[in-house]
C-alpha cells in the first residue's frame, strides 16, 4: 500500500494522470532526484525513472516550456517520437534529448515481452510543479 501511495504521489507531482501509473498503460514514473542548481539560480535538475512493462507506454505529451531533457535507456528498448519525426527505437545505453517546446508523441516499450526502463534528466525552472502535460 505504501508503494502504491508513493507511486501515485510521484505521478501527481509530475502531472501524469493516476492511470498512467496504473495497469492500463503498464508504466510507472518516479522522481528519483530533485536538486536546485546552486550555480544557475531559478533552475533545478530532476531525475525521472520511467519503467514500462511489456507493451507499456505513456500518452502523447509535452513538458514545461523551460524543460531541457536528456533521456537514457537503462534497460530494454524504447520507442520514441518527437515533433512528428520518425519513430526511433533506442536500446540500452542509447539516448536522446528534448528541447523546450518539444512534443513527445510516442514514448513506449518497444517489446511486447520484456520490460524497459529509461532515466530522463530534466533541467527545468525550479517553480515548475508538473513535468508532464498529456495531450487532451
Secondary structure, 3 states (H helix, E strand, C coil): CHHHHHHHHHHHHHCCCHHHHCCCCCEEEEEEEEEECCCCCCEEEEEEEEEECCCCEECCEECCCCCEEEEEEEECEEEEEECCCCCEEEECCCEEEECCCCEEEEEEECCCCCCEEEEEEEEEECCCCCCCEECC
